[in-house]
Structure formats: C-alpha cells, structure tokens
Amino acid sequence: MMRNAIIATLLCGVSISATAELIHKERSLYQSILVNKHGSMVCLQFSVRRDQRNQSCIDQRRPKEMVFTYTKMMMSALLLNPNPKRVLIAGLGGGTLPMALAELFPEAQIDVVEIDPAVVKVAKRFFGFTETEKLQVFAQDARVFTKRALIRADRYDLIMLDAFNGDYIPEHLMTREYLSETKSLLTDDGIIAANTFTVSRLYDHESATYHAVFGEFFNLRPWRSSNRVILTSQQPLPNVLVLGQRAKQLEDRLKPFGIDIRAYPRQLSTKVDWDDDVRVLTDQYSPVNLLQNR
C-alpha cells in the first residue's frame, strides 16, 4: 500500500492542494476526465480505477512555461533532430508539447493522435490548445493511425510517444509489433522520443522491447524524476560533443518554455541498466496490467 501511494505521488509530477477547485468533470467513453484549479495552476486528470493522476498542467501566469519535468525531457529530442519538418505526437493531454513545437517550428506539419475526443475538447477549453492548418488532431487510436499512415506512405522526422490513460501506456502501444510499425514511419534521419516511467515493473520489459526494435538508444533518467525518456534515431546516435553544440544553439529558443536544454547532453546514456534476459513485449505477450500491479 505504501509503495502504491509513493508511486501515485511521483506520477503526479506536480503537487496540487487538496483544496483545489474542481472546475470540470465528465465521463468519456474511455475514462473520467477532471480539471482542477488551484490558484493560477490548472491541471488535467484522468481517473480509470482507484486514483487520479495529473496528465497535464498549465500555470496561467506563465502559460508558455512547461510545468512537468517530463515534457521538458521530451524536448531533448531536438538534440537529435534540431529542425523537424513533420512531427507526429501520440497523446494530446493538455496540448503542451504540440503547442510548444508549433511555436518553435511554425512551418512544421504537426499531427496529433488522441483517441478520446473529450480530451481534445478539454484541451481547447481549459488549456489554450488550438488547431491550425499546420497543427491537426486526429481522434483515433494511435495503432490504427499508424497502420493507415503506413498505407499512405507518410513519414515523420520526429515522433513523440506520450499516450497514457489513467493507469499507464495502453498495452497495444508497447509491443514490438507496434514499435516496428512506428519505426517504419520515420524518415532517414527521423527520431522517436517515448515517455515512460522508471518506477514501473515494466521497466525491464519496455527497455528490452525498445532495444529489440531500435538497437542502442539514449536513456534520459534525471535522478529527481520518476519519468524516463527513450530517444532512438535512424542515424547513429550523436556523441556528447555534438549534443552539447546543439544544446547551445537551442538554449535561447527553449528558455521561454522553462527548459534548460544544456543540462541534458551529459545525462543521456546508452548503458544497459535493465535485465536483458526478460521477454520482449509482443502482441501475444503483453501482460501489462499484471506486471504493473503485481
């Protein structure tokens, strides 16, 4: 019981007082969606089973600045591809990542896949998310979108995997088959950034699965965060000198979002820190709920 409480606290990412005002609540086809407000902080939560976890927050005093550590970590993807022309993001939340990328790269085409239309409506109403000709949302399951995108021969320079429900990543978006399909959507210099957790019992299985599909990858695991971001690339991973040079070039552009990009190059590691004897997750073997709650 204590361990579950600790994990729930870690996954929230930001503390919201018990006195926060519930300003919106609805039950969608997939989950209960709640929006809480405490002072200038507005947070989106999903509730599927026992508890609620913050999925996205915005500080209305500084709406551009990223609140969560993990969203800042996901932007480390720009160290591998500093100028993406076409972006795919699986999972909308409050729209923090696509809005930031749209401002940084106004000419880029950004496709967001969000299975729950209710989440899209909430992001627009409470978090300032706006669709444009260049920034579009597709209300589909990410696996279905990927298969259709492959048929269309679509390709992306940057793919961000950030699809969560109230429990964890949907199990069909964690398998070797899905990751192989997603890899096929990449351009020759394309990269993938995936948000997962260090506290999950799935850590070894996730890591082994990504390694089976992509080979060597960067692990970003700041010691103060329960999140980790996996970075993969179609090209050989850049060395720390190249990463440092790119961080310096990006520094001023990312400061308004609260991102200290120069802190990340030396935190990126290719060290195998998982049990490489575990089974890879597949469409036939993906006991996500069992592994997570055991």
N, C-alpha and C positions, 0 to 999 in steps of 0.2 A: 504493500500500500504506500509506504514512504517513497519507494523508487518511482512509482507512477506519479505521485504528487510532484516530485522533483522534475521529472521529465516534462510534465504538463507545464510547469513554470518555465522551463528552459525553452519550450517550443513557442511560448507566447512572444518572446523576443522583446517585449516592452511591457512595463507594468502599468496596468490600468486600475485605478482605485475602485474599491467595491461600491463607492458612491457614484460611479459613472452613470449617466443618464442613458437609458435605452431609448433611442430615437427612431428605430425602425426594426421591425421583426416580421418575417414572413417564412412560410414553409414552401419551398420549391419542390420540384419532382425529386431532387437529389438530397436535399439537406435543409436544415433550418438556418436561415440567414439572419444575423443580428448586426446592428450598427449601434455602437456605444459612443457617447461623447463625454469627455471629462476635461473641462477647461477648453483649451484650443485643440486637444487631441481627439480625433475621430478614428475609430477602429472598426474594421470588418471582422466578424467572427462566423465560423461555420460550426454547427452542432449536429453531430450524427448520432453519437451514443451518449457517453457519460459526461462529457465536459465540452466547454467552448475554448477554442484557441484562436488567437488573433492571427488573421491571414494577411491583413494589410492595415496600415495606419497612416494618417496624414496629420501633420501639425499645421493648423490653419494659419498660424502666424508666419510660418516658413513653408509654404506648400510645396516648394520645389525640393527641399532638403529631404533626403531619404531617412526614414525613421529606423527601419530594420537594418541590422548588420548584414543579413544575408542578401538583401537587394544590392547593397554596396559591393559585396563579394561577387555577385553575379556580373557586375560591370567590369570585373577583372578580365572578362572575355575579350575586351578591347585590347588587351596586351598582346593577344594572339592575332587579332584582325582589327586594326585600328580604324578601318573605314568600310564597314559593311554596307553593301548596296541593297541587299534584300535580306530581311530578317523574319524568322518565324518564332513565335513565343507560344508555348503550350501552357495555358493557365493565365487567367486575367487578374483575379483578385481585385484590388482597387485600381489597377492600371498603372502602378508606379513605374515599372520597367518600360513598357511601351511608350509612355508619355515622355520619359527621360530620353529614350533613344530617338523619338520623333523630334525632340528639340535639338539634340546633338547632331542628327543627320536628317535634315529636312527633306533631302532628295531621296532618301531611302524608302523602299516599299516595305511596310511592316504589317505582317499578317499575324493576328492573334486568334488562337483557338480556345474557346471556352464552352464547355459542354452545357453549362447552366445559363439560360437566357436571363434568369432572375439576377444572377451575379452581374451581368452586363448592365442591366437597368440600375442596380445599386451603385455600381462604379460611376456611372454617369451622373446620378442624382446627388451622391454624397462625397465623391472623391475627385470630381473635376475631370473625369475621363471623357474625351471627345473623339469621335471618329472623324476622319477626314478622307480625302481621296487617296492619300498615301498610307493612312493607318486604318485598317479594317479589321473587324471582328467577325469570326465565323462561329456560329453556335452549333458546334459539332463535337463529337468525341474525337480526341486527338489521334487515336489509332485509325479511325475512319478517314479523317482528314489526310493523314499521311499516305494511306493507300491510294486515295484519289489524286493526291498531289503527284505521286509517282507515275500514275497513269497519264497525267497531264505533262509529265517531264519537267515539273517545277524544280528549281534548285535555289538553295539559300546559302549566303555567306556566313550567317550566324543563326544558330538555332538555340533557343533557351527553353529548357525543360523545367517547368515550375508548376506542374499540375498537382494540386493537393485537394483532398476532401477533408472532412472533419477528423479523419483518422490518420491517413498517410497517403502516399502516392498510390493511385489505383493500380492494382497488381498487373493488369494487362499493359501498363505503360512502363514496366520494369524488366521485361523479359528480353532475352537475347534476340528473339524474332523482331520485337518492336524496335529495339535499338539498331538492329541491322537495317530495317526499313528506313529509319530516321537517318542513318549514316548515308544511305543512298540518295537522300535529298540534298546532300552537301555539294557545293561547288568544289573545284580542285583545291582551293585554299580555304574552304569552309571550316568552321569550328562549332563545337557543341559545348554549352555550359549547362550543367544539371545541378539543381539544388536538392540535396538530401540531408540526412542527419547523422551525426556521429553517435548519438545515444541510442539509435535503433539497433535491435538484434539482427536486422537485415544488413548491417554494415559490411560484413564479410561477403555475403552473397551478392550484394549490389556491386561491390568492388570487383569481385571475380567476374561478374557478368560484363561490366564495362571493359575490363581488361581483355576478355574473350573476344569482344567485338572490335575494340579500337586499339588494342595493344597498349603501349605505355601512355599514361595520361598524367596530367597535373592534378594534384590534390591540394585544395586550399582549405586549411583547417586552423584558423586562428584559435588560440587556446581559450579565449574568453567566450567563444561561441559554440553552441550545440549544433550549428549547421556546418556542413562542409559543401564545397562546390567542386564538382569534377569538370575539368576542362580537357577536351580532346581536340585534335586537329588532323586534317587530311595531310598536312605537311609535317615534317619533323618539328618537334617542339623547340621553340627558340631558347637560347641559353640566357643566363641571368643578365649578361651584359646587354643583349638586345631588349630584354624585358625592361631593364632599367631605363634605357634610352626612350622606349615608347612611353613609359610611365611619365618621364619628364615632359614629353611632348603633350601628354594628355592632362597633366596636372591642373593647369589653369581652367581648362574646359570643364573638368569634373568637380572642382571645388564648390560651385554653387549647389551641387547635389549632396554636399557633405561627405564626399568620397576622397579619402587620402590614398590615391592610386599608387603613390610611391612606396607605400608600406607593403604592397603585395608581392613584388617580384621575388624577394628572398623567402617569402612564406610558401611559395609554390614548390611542391615536392613530387618527385616520381617514385619515392620509396614505397615498396610493397609493405604496407602496415596492416594487412589483413591475412587471414588464413587462406592460402591459395589452394587448399585441398577441399574446400567446400564446393557444393554443387552450384553450378550456374543456374540462374533463374530462367525458365523457359515457359512457353505457353502450356506445356504439360506438367511442369514442376514450378509452381509459383505459390507456395503456401504462405503468402504474405501475412494474412491475419493470424495464423498460428504462430509464425515466427515472431511477430511484433508483440503479441500479448502473452506469450509463454512465460 
